[in-house]
């Protein structure tokens, strides 16, 4: 059976957590699927970008499609919720926002895609949502629910009447940063006289210790593709963005490895992995 990998995230550009991993597996013949819950309508618009608050969602969708093409990802799906914005903002309460959506309803949409593409491996946010964004946390909960319900014939039975069948993925992973890289970037910003954004401090607080990392992938062959895919997200990459502030050799060195915490495995797994499909 063909190997299949699915990632479930909240906004266009969240896939950059695993861009090298997906480029690597897509190039090696693994079927790759990316699920994005919203179009990132509440993101900040970088200088020089022809977008408004009304058009940003459409702009970011096209940016996402650009990145998907660069990475060679086979399937891209939007769940069509609205970006909920940061904690405590008015966007949290928009009726179409992911934050207001019924959790089981979101899980049903994800489960349907799991049953359609039959991934053995799923990647999504960890319980902290990386930096505690409401949409990240919502996606984590919905993806986790879907992961375990997609294989249950009693869950979302209307999907089975439409020709799908239950499917239980074998492994679940959370992409995480190495804590030392986040610490070094905070130091770097201070050295060049920039303030540390609140989200970056939260990211540092949420990043697990290195001892929690179970899986490390060498994606050094895809560093340039990762950069090109990231630059597709031009509306989010202003002059102060890390990709523009960090010297290229340093950026490339950090980006050559992607790390994960294995959250669940139904197959025998070793303590330290170099392949998300190890044991399958």
C-alpha positions as a Markdown table, in Angstrom:
| # | Residue | x | y | z |
|---|---|---|---|---|
| 1 | Unk | 0.0 | 0.0 | 0.0 |
| 2 | Unk | 1.3 | 3.5 | -0.9 |
| 3 | Unk | 2.6 | 5.5 | 2.0 |
| 4 | Unk | 0.5 | 8.6 | 2.8 |
| 5 | Unk | 1.3 | 11.6 | 5.0 |
| 6 | Unk | -1.2 | 14.3 | 6.2 |
| 7 | Unk | -0.5 | 17.6 | 8.0 |
| 8 | Unk | -3.3 | 19.5 | 9.7 |
| 9 | Unk | -2.7 | 23.2 | 10.5 |
| 10 | Unk | -4.6 | 26.5 | 11.1 |
| 11 | Unk | -3.3 | 29.1 | 8.7 |
| 12 | Unk | -1.3 | 29.5 | 5.4 |
| 13 | Unk | 2.4 | 29.4 | 6.4 |
| 14 | Unk | 1.9 | 27.1 | 9.4 |
| 15 | Unk | 3.1 | 24.3 | 7.1 |
| 16 | Unk | 6.6 | 25.8 | 7.3 |
| 17 | Unk | 7.0 | 23.8 | 10.5 |
| 18 | Unk | 7.3 | 20.7 | 8.3 |
| 19 | Unk | 8.1 | 22.1 | 4.9 |
| 20 | Unk | 11.3 | 20.2 | 4.4 |
| 21 | Unk | 9.7 | 17.0 | 5.7 |
| 22 | Unk | 6.9 | 17.3 | 3.2 |
| 23 | Unk | 9.2 | 18.2 | 0.3 |
| 24 | Unk | 11.3 | 15.2 | 1.1 |
| 25 | Unk | 8.5 | 12.7 | 1.3 |
| 26 | Unk | 6.7 | 14.1 | -1.7 |
| 27 | Unk | 9.8 | 13.7 | -3.8 |
| 28 | Unk | 10.2 | 10.1 | -2.6 |
| 29 | Unk | 6.7 | 9.1 | -3.8 |
| 30 | Unk | 4.8 | 9.4 | -0.5 |
| 31 | Unk | 1.3 | 10.8 | -1.1 |
| 32 | Unk | 1.2 | 14.1 | 0.8 |
| 33 | Unk | -1.9 | 16.0 | 1.9 |
| 34 | Unk | -2.1 | 19.4 | 3.6 |
| 35 | Unk | -5.2 | 20.5 | 5.5 |
| 36 | Unk | -5.5 | 24.2 | 6.4 |
| 37 | Unk | -8.4 | 25.3 | 8.6 |
| 38 | Unk | -8.6 | 29.0 | 7.7 |
| 39 | Unk | -7.2 | 31.5 | 5.2 |
| 40 | Unk | -5.4 | 33.6 | 7.7 |
| 41 | Unk | -7.7 | 36.7 | 7.3 |
| 42 | Unk | -6.4 | 38.2 | 10.5 |
| 43 | Unk | -2.7 | 38.2 | 9.7 |
| 44 | Unk | -0.7 | 41.4 | 9.5 |
| 45 | Unk | -0.1 | 42.6 | 6.0 |
| 46 | Unk | 3.6 | 43.2 | 5.2 |
| 47 | Unk | 4.7 | 46.5 | 3.6 |
| 48 | Unk | 4.4 | 46.6 | -0.1 |
| 49 | Unk | 1.8 | 43.9 | -0.4 |
| 50 | Unk | -1.3 | 44.7 | -2.5 |
| 51 | Unk | -3.9 | 43.4 | 0.0 |
| 52 | Unk | -6.5 | 44.8 | 2.3 |
| 53 | Unk | -8.3 | 43.3 | 5.3 |
| 54 | Unk | -11.1 | 42.4 | 2.9 |
| 55 | Unk | -8.8 | 40.7 | 0.3 |
| 56 | Unk | -6.1 | 39.2 | 2.6 |
| 57 | Unk | -7.8 | 35.8 | 2.8 |
| 58 | Unk | -7.8 | 35.4 | -1.0 |
| 59 | Unk | -4.2 | 36.6 | -1.1 |
| 60 | Unk | -3.0 | 34.2 | 1.5 |
| 61 | Unk | -4.8 | 31.3 | -0.2 |
| 62 | Unk | -2.8 | 32.0 | -3.4 |
| 63 | Unk | 0.3 | 32.2 | -1.3 |
| 64 | Unk | -0.5 | 28.9 | 0.2 |
| 65 | Unk | -1.0 | 27.4 | -3.3 |
| 66 | Unk | 2.4 | 28.8 | -4.3 |
| 67 | Unk | 4.1 | 27.2 | -1.3 |
| 68 | Unk | 2.3 | 23.9 | -1.9 |
| 69 | Unk | 3.6 | 23.8 | -5.5 |
| 70 | Unk | 7.2 | 24.6 | -4.4 |
| 71 | Unk | 7.1 | 21.8 | -1.8 |
| 72 | Unk | 5.5 | 19.3 | -4.2 |
| 73 | Unk | 2.5 | 18.6 | -1.9 |
| 74 | Unk | -0.1 | 16.6 | -3.8 |
| 75 | Unk | -3.4 | 17.6 | -2.1 |
| 76 | Unk | -4.4 | 20.9 | -0.4 |
| 77 | Unk | -7.7 | 21.4 | 1.4 |
| 78 | Unk | -9.1 | 24.4 | 3.2 |
| 79 | Unk | -11.7 | 23.7 | 5.8 |
| 80 | Unk | -13.3 | 27.2 | 5.1 |
| 81 | Unk | -13.3 | 28.6 | 8.7 |
| 82 | Unk | -12.4 | 32.2 | 9.4 |
| 83 | Unk | -9.2 | 33.1 | 11.1 |
| 84 | Unk | -9.9 | 33.8 | 14.8 |
| 85 | Unk | -7.2 | 36.3 | 15.4 |
| 86 | Unk | -5.1 | 36.4 | 18.6 |
| 87 | Unk | -6.4 | 35.9 | 22.1 |
| 88 | Unk | -8.9 | 38.5 | 23.3 |
| 89 | Unk | -9.5 | 40.1 | 19.9 |
| 90 | Unk | -12.9 | 40.8 | 18.3 |
| 91 | Unk | -12.2 | 38.2 | 15.6 |
| 92 | Unk | -12.5 | 35.5 | 18.3 |
| 93 | Unk | -16.2 | 36.0 | 18.2 |
| 94 | Unk | -16.9 | 36.2 | 14.5 |
| 95 | Unk | -19.6 | 33.5 | 13.8 |
| 96 | Unk | -17.5 | 31.9 | 11.1 |
| 97 | Unk | -14.3 | 31.9 | 13.1 |
| 98 | Unk | -12.6 | 28.6 | 13.9 |
| 99 | Unk | -12.7 | 29.6 | 17.6 |
| 100 | Unk | -16.6 | 29.6 | 17.5 |
| 101 | Unk | -16.9 | 26.5 | 15.4 |
| 102 | Unk | -18.4 | 23.3 | 16.9 |
| 103 | Unk | -15.4 | 21.1 | 17.8 |
| 104 | Unk | -17.0 | 17.9 | 16.7 |
| 105 | Unk | -18.0 | 19.5 | 13.4 |
| 106 | Unk | -14.4 | 20.5 | 12.7 |
| 107 | Unk | -13.3 | 17.0 | 13.6 |
| 108 | Unk | -15.8 | 15.5 | 11.2 |
| 109 | Unk | -14.4 | 17.5 | 8.3 |
| 110 | Unk | -10.9 | 16.3 | 9.2 |
| 111 | Unk | -12.0 | 12.7 | 9.7 |
| 112 | Unk | -13.6 | 12.7 | 6.3 |
| 113 | Unk | -10.3 | 13.7 | 4.7 |
| 114 | Unk | -8.5 | 11.0 | 6.8 |
| 115 | Unk | -10.9 | 8.4 | 5.4 |
| 116 | Unk | -10.5 | 9.7 | 1.9 |
| 117 | Unk | -6.6 | 9.8 | 1.8 |
| 118 | Unk | -5.9 | 7.1 | 4.4 |
| 119 | Unk | -2.7 | 8.5 | 5.8 |
| 120 | Unk | -0.6 | 6.2 | 8.0 |
| 121 | Unk | 1.0 | 9.3 | 9.6 |
| 122 | Unk | -0.6 | 12.5 | 10.7 |
| 123 | Unk | 1.2 | 15.7 | 11.8 |
| 124 | Unk | -0.4 | 18.5 | 13.7 |
| 125 | Unk | 0.1 | 21.1 | 16.4 |
| 126 | Unk | 1.1 | 20.0 | 19.9 |
| 127 | Unk | -1.2 | 20.8 | 22.9 |
| 128 | Unk | 0.4 | 24.3 | 23.3 |
| 129 | Unk | -0.4 | 25.3 | 19.8 |
| 130 | Unk | 3.3 | 26.3 | 19.4 |
| 131 | Unk | 2.6 | 29.8 | 20.7 |
| 132 | Unk | -0.9 | 29.4 | 22.1 |
| 133 | Unk | -2.8 | 30.9 | 19.2 |
| 134 | Unk | -6.6 | 30.1 | 19.6 |
| 135 | Unk | -6.7 | 28.6 | 16.1 |
| 136 | Unk | -3.7 | 26.4 | 16.7 |
| 137 | Unk | -5.2 | 25.1 | 19.9 |
| 138 | Unk | -8.5 | 24.4 | 18.2 |
| 139 | Unk | -6.8 | 22.5 | 15.4 |
| 140 | Unk | -4.9 | 20.4 | 17.8 |
| 141 | Unk | -8.1 | 19.3 | 19.6 |
| 142 | Unk | -10.0 | 18.7 | 16.4 |
| 143 | Unk | -7.2 | 16.8 | 14.7 |
| 144 | Unk | -6.6 | 14.7 | 17.8 |
| 145 | Unk | -10.4 | 13.9 | 18.0 |
| 146 | Unk | -10.4 | 13.0 | 14.3 |
| 147 | Unk | -7.3 | 10.9 | 14.6 |
| 148 | Unk | -9.1 | 8.5 | 16.9 |
| 149 | Unk | -12.6 | 8.7 | 15.5 |
| 150 | Unk | -11.8 | 8.2 | 11.8 |
| 151 | Unk | -11.4 | 4.5 | 12.4 |
| 152 | Unk | -14.7 | 4.1 | 14.3 |
| 153 | Unk | -17.6 | 3.0 | 12.1 |
| 154 | Unk | -20.0 | 4.6 | 14.6 |
| 155 | Unk | -18.5 | 8.0 | 14.2 |
| 156 | Unk | -19.8 | 10.2 | 11.4 |
| 157 | Unk | -21.8 | 7.4 | 9.8 |
| 158 | Unk | -23.1 | 9.6 | 7.0 |
| 159 | Unk | -19.6 | 9.7 | 5.5 |
| 160 | Unk | -19.6 | 5.9 | 5.2 |
| 161 | Unk | -22.9 | 6.0 | 3.3 |
| 162 | Unk | -21.1 | 8.1 | 0.7 |
| 163 | Unk | -18.6 | 5.5 | -0.1 |
| 164 | Unk | -15.8 | 6.1 | 2.5 |
| 165 | Unk | -14.7 | 3.5 | 5.0 |
| 166 | Unk | -13.2 | 3.8 | 8.5 |
| 167 | Unk | -9.5 | 4.4 | 8.6 |
| 168 | Unk | -7.2 | 4.5 | 11.6 |
| 169 | Unk | -3.8 | 6.2 | 11.2 |
| 170 | Unk | -0.9 | 4.5 | 12.8 |
| 171 | Unk | 1.3 | 7.4 | 14.0 |
| 172 | Unk | 0.7 | 10.9 | 15.3 |
| 173 | Unk | 3.5 | 13.5 | 15.5 |
| 174 | Unk | 3.8 | 17.1 | 16.8 |
| 175 | Unk | 6.5 | 19.3 | 15.1 |
| 176 | Unk | 8.6 | 21.1 | 17.6 |
| 177 | Unk | 11.5 | 23.5 | 17.5 |
| 178 | Unk | 14.8 | 22.7 | 19.3 |
| 179 | Unk | 14.7 | 24.9 | 22.4 |
| 180 | Unk | 18.3 | 26.0 | 21.9 |
| 181 | Unk | 17.5 | 27.5 | 18.4 |
| 182 | Unk | 14.6 | 29.6 | 19.9 |
| 183 | Unk | 16.9 | 30.8 | 22.7 |
| 184 | Unk | 19.6 | 31.8 | 20.3 |
| 185 | Unk | 17.2 | 33.7 | 18.1 |
| 186 | Unk | 15.9 | 35.6 | 21.1 |
| 187 | Unk | 19.5 | 36.5 | 21.9 |
| 188 | Unk | 20.2 | 37.5 | 18.3 |
| 189 | Unk | 17.2 | 39.9 | 18.2 |
| 190 | Unk | 18.4 | 41.5 | 21.4 |
| 191 | Unk | 22.0 | 41.9 | 20.0 |
| 192 | Unk | 20.7 | 43.7 | 16.9 |
| 193 | Unk | 18.6 | 46.0 | 19.1 |
| 194 | Unk | 15.2 | 44.5 | 18.3 |
| 195 | Unk | 12.5 | 43.8 | 20.8 |
| 196 | Unk | 11.4 | 40.2 | 21.3 |
| 197 | Unk | 7.8 | 39.8 | 20.0 |
| 198 | Unk | 5.3 | 38.4 | 22.5 |
| 199 | Unk | 4.6 | 35.3 | 20.3 |
| 200 | Unk | 8.3 | 34.5 | 20.3 |
| 201 | Unk | 8.6 | 34.6 | 24.0 |
| 202 | Unk | 5.5 | 32.4 | 24.3 |
| 203 | Unk | 7.1 | 30.0 | 21.8 |
| 204 | Unk | 10.2 | 29.9 | 23.9 |
| 205 | Unk | 8.0 | 29.2 | 27.0 |
| 206 | Unk | 6.1 | 26.4 | 25.1 |
| 207 | Unk | 9.0 | 24.7 | 23.5 |
| 208 | Unk | 9.7 | 21.3 | 25.1 |
| 209 | Unk | 13.1 | 20.3 | 26.3 |
| 210 | Unk | 15.3 | 18.4 | 23.8 |
| 211 | Unk | 14.8 | 15.2 | 25.8 |
| 212 | Unk | 11.2 | 15.2 | 24.6 |
| 213 | Unk | 12.2 | 15.0 | 20.9 |
| 214 | Unk | 11.8 | 11.5 | 19.5 |
| 215 | Unk | 12.2 | 12.1 | 15.8 |
| 216 | Unk | 14.8 | 14.1 | 13.8 |
| 217 | Unk | 14.7 | 14.4 | 10.0 |
| 218 | Unk | 17.6 | 15.5 | 7.9 |
| 219 | Unk | 16.1 | 17.9 | 5.3 |
| 220 | Unk | 19.3 | 19.6 | 4.3 |
| 221 | Unk | 18.7 | 18.8 | 0.6 |
| 222 | Unk | 15.6 | 20.9 | 0.7 |
| 223 | Unk | 16.8 | 24.0 | 2.5 |
| 224 | Unk | 16.6 | 26.1 | -0.7 |
| 225 | Unk | 13.1 | 24.8 | -1.5 |
| 226 | Unk | 12.0 | 25.6 | 2.1 |
| 227 | Unk | 13.2 | 29.2 | 1.7 |
| 228 | Unk | 11.4 | 29.5 | -1.7 |
| 229 | Unk | 8.2 | 28.1 | -0.2 |
| 230 | Unk | 8.4 | 30.4 | 2.8 |
| 231 | Unk | 8.9 | 33.4 | 0.5 |
| 232 | Unk | 5.6 | 32.5 | -1.2 |
| 233 | Unk | 4.0 | 33.8 | 2.0 |
| 234 | Unk | 5.0 | 37.4 | 1.1 |
| 235 | Unk | 2.1 | 39.0 | 2.9 |
| 236 | Unk | 3.5 | 37.6 | 6.2 |
| 237 | Unk | 7.2 | 38.2 | 5.5 |
| 238 | Unk | 7.9 | 41.9 | 6.1 |
| 239 | Unk | 11.5 | 43.2 | 6.4 |
| 240 | Unk | 11.5 | 42.3 | 10.1 |
| 241 | Unk | 10.6 | 38.7 | 9.5 |
| 242 | Unk | 13.2 | 36.2 | 10.7 |
| 243 | Unk | 13.9 | 35.0 | 7.2 |
| 244 | Unk | 15.1 | 38.4 | 6.3 |
| 245 | Unk | 16.9 | 39.3 | 9.6 |
| 246 | Unk | 18.9 | 36.1 | 10.0 |
| 247 | Unk | 22.1 | 35.7 | 8.0 |
| 248 | Unk | 21.5 | 33.1 | 5.2 |
| 249 | Unk | 24.2 | 30.6 | 6.3 |
| 250 | Unk | 22.8 | 30.7 | 9.9 |
| 251 | Unk | 19.2 | 30.3 | 8.6 |
| 252 | Unk | 20.2 | 27.4 | 6.3 |
| 253 | Unk | 22.1 | 25.6 | 9.1 |
| 254 | Unk | 19.1 | 25.8 | 11.5 |
| 255 | Unk | 16.6 | 24.8 | 8.7 |
| 256 | Unk | 18.5 | 21.7 | 7.7 |
| 257 | Unk | 16.8 | 19.6 | 10.5 |
| 258 | Unk | 13.2 | 19.2 | 11.4 |
| 259 | Unk | 12.3 | 17.7 | 14.8 |
| 260 | Unk | 9.1 | 16.0 | 16.2 |
| 261 | Unk | 7.6 | 14.6 | 19.3 |
| 262 | Unk | 5.9 | 11.2 | 18.6 |
| 263 | Unk | 2.6 | 11.5 | 20.4 |
| 264 | Unk | 1.1 | 8.1 | 19.5 |
| 265 | Unk | 2.2 | 5.0 | 17.7 |
| 266 | Unk | 0.3 | 1.8 | 17.0 |
| 267 | Unk | 3.5 | 0.1 | 15.7 |
| 268 | Unk | 6.7 | -0.7 | 17.5 |
| 269 | Unk | 8.8 | 2.5 | 17.6 |
| 270 | Unk | 12.4 | 3.2 | 18.8 |
| 271 | Unk | 13.2 | 6.0 | 21.2 |
| 272 | Unk | 15.1 | 7.9 | 18.4 |
| 273 | Unk | 13.8 | 7.9 | 14.8 |
| 274 | Unk | 15.0 | 9.3 | 11.5 |
| 275 | Unk | 11.8 | 8.5 | 9.6 |
| 276 | Unk | 8.2 | 9.3 | 10.3 |
| 277 | Unk | 7.3 | 6.0 | 8.7 |
| 278 | Unk | 9.6 | 3.9 | 10.9 |
| 279 | Unk | 8.0 | 0.7 | 11.9 |
| 280 | Unk | 5.3 | 0.9 | 9.2 |
